[in-house]
């Protein structure tokens, strides 16, 4: 028996928060880009002009993040029953690639300048002040975006935050170069930029690695899976949990698990235990978007998938066979209910009767049935009860 539970989440609020921080970042990118470009043109600093263009390129990234966040956090639909989280994953892959491209560009250009020994003229205090303001603004938007990214659990926003940090780091390089050029040591700019390029490249590589792992349905870290299993096993009525599997869809997590319960519970009670497990997991792990549980009447962890085994007869076939072998047995003829339990690769049979002949006890009736069906290897426990039965 399986259950499939979609868990609600306030995706609308998370999307609005992601849009808000991205819009603020876009305003910062536009402001510092204009300042860098104008100042670079006025003082003749090629480095400051290039850095201004870098800031303008962030505007394109901000628009990309806005679109990916909007579509990636939409609710599931008939064509995408697990949601659209992979849109964010793909966007993160693109941003990680952009960071590596930016890192390579910074390092290559700076290495070329270092080898060629390109002279840099003194820019003046005004240009240094603009670069310092841009640095502080980009560092602030980096920290703000990263904080929101962790709050809404978005790798895409985290990637955009680090893209802002790459701009801040490139501005550090420009600032160092401007200050050094002011004192006649322009080579410092190129040397520092190479180090910055390596740092930015490492961030881009990490984002690419994490996103690619998500695309191939890599499980959550072991400690998180162990925590989920402990929460599920603590629910009353749960005898064990196995085959717990997880995967990520953007900022959300998909979970499925097998829940072992007492073997003779009713279907509805066993299913409600599964619902209780789902609710407990949702309360403890807010990023769970979907939980699928399978109810097991016995612990079959590590065994062959049941659907791949030779099948046992279902109720209609069971009743047909028993009609033949028990046709003359009073307990079978006077039955009012029949319970079947599929356990240990056998079928346990419980027969409920309203009455038996005066000379026959319940034990006698069970013995008669057992003798008559001794050739049916699939019959497990056999019991006869007097009463209306469970159905």
N, C-alpha and C positions, 0 to 999 in steps of 0.2 A: 504494500500500500504506500502510495506516494502522495505528498502534498506540495503545493507550489504557492509560495506566499510572496507577493510584492509588498515591499515596505515603503511607506510614504517618507518623503524627505522634502525639506523646504528648498527646492531647487530654484524657485523663483527669486527668493531672497539672496541666495548665493550668486545667482547670475547677475542680479542688480549690483551686488557688492563688487563683483569682478569687473563689470562695466564701469562702475564709478572709479575704481582705482586706475583702470586703463585710460579713462578720459582725463583724469588728473595727470597721468604720465604723459599723455599726448600734449597737453597744455605746456607742461614743463619742457618736453622735447622741442616744441615749436618756439618757445621763448628763448631757451639757451641756444638753439640753432641760429635764430636771427641774430642774437647778440654776438656769437662767435663769428658768423659770416661777415657782419658789418665791421666788427673790430678787426678781423683779419685783413679785410680789404683796406681799412684805414691805415693800419700800421705795417702792411706788407708782409704778414706772417702766413706763409703757405701752410704751416702746420695747423694754425688756428682755423683757416678756411676749410681745410680737409676735415677737421674735427667738427666744424659746423655742418658740413654735408653729412657726416656720420650721424649727427643728431637728427637731421631731417629724415634720414633713412629709417630711424626709429619710428617715425610717424606711420610709415607703411606697415611696420611690424605691429604697431598698436591697433591699426585697423584690422589686420589679420587676426589678432588675438580677440578683438571684439566679436568678429564674425564666428570664429571657432568656438568661443565660449557660449555665444547665443545658441548655435545649432547643436553644440555638443552636450548641453544641459537640458535639452528638450525632453519631455516625457516620452516613455516608450509608446510605440504605435504598432499597427498590425504588421508592418514591414520590418520594424526594428523592435521586437518584443523585449530586448534587454537594454533598450535605450540607445543613445547616440554618443556614449562616452568615448568611443574610439576616434571620433572626430578630434577631440582634444589630444588624444595620443598621437595621431598623425601630425597635428599641428606642432606638438612638442618636438617630434622628430625633425620637422622643417626648421624650427627655431634652433634646435641643437646644431643642425647643419650650418645655419646662418652664423652661429657663434664661432664654429670652427673656421668658416670662411673668413670672418672678421679677424679672428686670431691670426690666421695665416697671412692676411693682408697687412696687418700691423707689423708682424714679425719680419715679413719679406721687405716691406718698404723701409723699415728701420734698419735692417741689416744692410740694405743697399746704400742708405745714407751714411751708415757707419763706415762702410768700405770705401765709398767715394770721397768721404770727408766733406760733404756739402756744407758750405758756410751758412750760418744763420745770423742775421743782423739783430741788434738790440731792439726789442719790441717796445719797451717803455712800461711804466707802472700801470697804465690804463689797461693794456692787454693782459697783464698778469692778474689784475683785479677781476676782469671778466672771466678769465679761465678759472680763478678761484671760486667765483660765484657759481659758475656752471658745474664745477666739481661738487660743491655742497648741495646744489639742487638735485643733481643726478644721484648722489649718494642717499639723499633723503627719499627720493622716489623709489630707489632700490629697496631700502629697508621697509618702506610703507607697502610696496607691492609684495615683497616676500612675506610680510606678516599676514596680509590678506590671503596669499596663496596657501599658507599653512592652515589658516582658519577654515577655508573652504576646500582644502585638500585638492588643489589643482596644480598638477605638474606644468601645465601650460602657463599659468600665471608665474610659477616659479621660474620657468624658462625666460619669460619676458622680464622678470626682475633681474635675472643675471645678464640679460641683454643690456638693461640699463646700467648694471654694474660695469659691463664691458666699456660702455661709453664713458662712465666715470673714470675707469682706469686709463682709457686713452686720453682723457682730459688731464689726468695726473701726469702722463707722459708729456703732454703738451706744456703743462705748467712747469714741469722740471726743465724741459727744453727752453722755455721762455726765460726762466730765471737764470739758467746756465748761460744762455745766449746773452743775457743782460751783463753777465760777468765774463763773457768771452769763451765759454766752454760749451759750445754747441753739441759736441759729440755725446754728452750725457743723455740728451734726448733720445738718440737712437738706441743706446745701450739699454736704457730703462724700458723702452717700447718693446724690445725683444722679450724681456722678462714678462711684461704684461701680456704679450701675445700668447706665451706658453700657458699662463694662468687662465686666460679666457678659453683657450683650446681645451684645457682639462675640464672646465665646466661644461662646455659643449659636448665633449665625449661622454661625460657622465649622464647627461640628459639623453643622448642618443642610446646609450646602453640600457638605461632604465625603461625607456619607451619601447625599445625593441623587445625587451623581456615581457612587457605587458602584451604586446601584439601576439606573442606565441603562448599566451595564457600561463605564464609562470605563476606559481602559487605565492601566497603571502609568506613572509618570513616565518620560520618554524615557531618562534615564540608567540606570534599572533595566532597561529593555528592551534597551538596548545592552549592558549587562553580561551579561544572559542570552544574547544572541546570540553574544557573544565566547566565553563558556564552551562553548556548543554547537559553534561552529566549530572549537574547539581539539581536539575529539575525533578521533582517527585514523580515517580513512575518510570523514570529512565533507568534501564539496567545496564546500558552501555552505549557508546557512540563509536562508529568506525567509518572508514571510507569518507572522511571529511575532506572535501576538495574546495579550493578557493581560486578565484581569478579576479583580475582587476579590469574595470571598464572606465577609463578616465579616472575620476575621483571616487568612483563607486566600487563596491566589492560584491561579487556574486559568490554565494555559498551553497553547496549541497552536501548532505550528510545522511548516513543511515543511523536510525535510532532503534535500539533494541528495547522491547517492552516484554511484559509477562506474556507467555505464549497463548493464553486462553482469554485474553481481553476481548471485549466486543470491538468491532471496527470503529464505532464512533468514539469510544473511550481512548483507544490507541491513537486515533487521529487528533483528538483534543490534546493529548500529551504532546504530539508533534507541534500543534499550534502554540502550546505553552513554551516549548523550546524556542520557536521562532520569535515569540514576543520577548523572551528573556534575552536572546541574542541581540535583538533590535535595541533593547534598552541599554545594553552594555557596549554595543559597537554601532555608532551613529552612521558610519559610512556603508553599512550593509544596504544594498538596493534590492536584493532578491535572495530569498532562501527557499531551496527545494529540499524537502525531507522525505526519506523512504522509511517506512515502519517495518521492522524485522521482528518476527516472533521468536527468533533465536539468533545467537551471535554467529554469523557466517563470515566473519572477517577473514580475508585471505583465501576464501574458497572460490571455486569456479562460479561464474555468474549463473544464477538460477535458471535464467531463460535459455542457457546453453545446455542444460542437463536434459536427459530424457524426462518427459513430462509425466506427472501423475494424472489419473483420470479426474475430470471435473465432476461437479455435482450430478449433472444429467447422466453422465456415463456411470458414475458410482451407483446411482439409484437403479439404473437399468440392470447392472450386473447383480446387485443385491436382490432385486426383484426375482431373479432367477434362482439364486442359491438359498434365499430365505423365504421363498414363497409359502412354505408350510409352517413357518415359525410364528407362533402367536404374537410375540413381541413386535415382529415386523408388520404383521397384518393389522395390529391395533395401534400402531405408532401415531402420534399426533405432532411430533417434531423430530427433526434430524439435524444434528450439528456435526460439521466436519472440521477437523483441525489438521492442517498440513505441517507436520513436524518430523524432523529427522528422516526426511525422504520417505515418509509413510503417511497414511491418512488415518488419524484417530477418529473413531466413530462413536457418537453418543446418541442413543435412541431414547426418546421420551414417550412413555405410554400412559394412557389414562387408567388402564386396569389390565391385569393378567388373569388367566384361569386360576381358580382357587388353589389348585394343587401345585402351581408353579411360582417360585420366588423370583426376585430380581436376579439373584446369583444364578439360579437354574436357567433363566432365560438367556443371560449373558453366555453361559457355558454352551447352551444349545446353538446360539448364533456363532460362537467361535468354532465349534466343531463343523458346522455347515459351511463355513468360509475358510477352512484351513488351507485350501489351495490358493487363496488370494494373498500373495506375498506382500502386497502394498498396504494391507490393513494393519494398523498399529494397535493402539489401545482400543478396547471395545467395552463400552459401558451401557447399562440400561438404567434409566431413571423413571421414577413415577412422578408425573406432574406435567404442567403445560409446556415446559421447556423455556429456553431463553429467547426464542424468536418472537 
